Amino acid sequence: MARRPTVADIARIADLSVATVDRVLNGRLPVRQETAQRVFDAAEQIGYHGSGLIRRRLEQNLPHYRLGFLLQRPDQLFYQDVATALQQACAAPTQFRATPHIAFLANQTPPEIAARLAEMAPRVDAIAMVAVDHPAVTAAVQEIEAMGKPVFSLLSDFASGVRRGYIGTNNRKVGRTAGWLIARSSKAPGKVVVFVGSHRFHGHEMREIGFRSYLRETAPDLSIVDTQVSLEDGALAHEATLDLLRRHPDLTAIYVAGGGTEGVISALREEGMAGRIALVCNELNPVTHAALADNIATAVIGTPLAALGPSTVSLMASALAHPAADSPGQTFLPFDIFVSENI
């Protein structure tokens, strides 16, 4: 029968005295947070039966933050993945406790965003959200910031000069990278189409600007036709793609800068366009993974969710712990590029 771990075992592994470990276990006299964490880590390592008690004592001494997250449509795989990443990031910190409050927007209308923001604000200490850039949204953010509750723009910037900070990729660079990929994978001369979710999404606008500027500078034989607005709706993007294929027989490439990717992919698949039209889109999920494997998609540019979650939670907690400190303004995360050979 295996010997049951003891306090002395914890002290040995944590390189602390038995008396110090005893103070942590029984809550006698204050000890530094770092010391208590060492005791907990050692107890977990050897399977000490009282490690749960140590964790509770640790948590009692930690600041507790209620973090609100307002995301776009819950039916989209990407935002489901974002929600999971944020939940995991809230569970990970050892310097503070974070309780996530996650809600989704059914549509992108500024009045709904402002209403949902006002509804969430009383229940949380800070908010990070994905939203369009609109005066009504800016006014709502200003009200929440005036309450002492920092608001961060997530993935797509808004309310510049009012919101506390932006966390996401550098969307202009994402667009230029998409242009680089399209210029090297499409057949010229020919027409190119750009899809955005909404012109009000600052991130989509910046991607389109970067994309157009790269092709204008380096690929004059590729002509961009009118930008298509999908409203983040796959069905709309599906119909728009079928219409574009009918109207532009010389269509050579599509860049989905935001929203509607599933619809574009399904239309290209239905029309048997694998390998005939270059497609660059965003975010790796089962649909885009299959599109890469089947040669429907040329490349997928992905948001690094493993970095997005911790970065967002850390910045929100820092803003709450140090409200007078300067905000970094913009926190750019490196983006991923997926092709058929590295999925």
JOJOSUL-V612768 format. One record per helix or strand of 2 or more residues. SS is the DSSP state (~ for helix, > for strand). FROM is the first residue (numbers start at 0). TO is the last residue. If there is no record, write none. Layout:
SS,FROM,TO / SS,FROM,TO
//
This chain:
~,6,13 / ~,17,25 / ~,32,45 / ~,50,59 / >,62,70 / ~,76,91 / >,95,103 / ~,109,120 / >,125,128 / ~,134,145 / >,150,153 / >,164,167 / ~,170,184 / >,189,195 / ~,201,217 / >,221,223 / >,227,228 / ~,233,246 / >,250,255 / ~,260,269 / >,277,281 / ~,285,292 / >,298,301 / ~,304,320 / >,328,331 / >,335,337
//
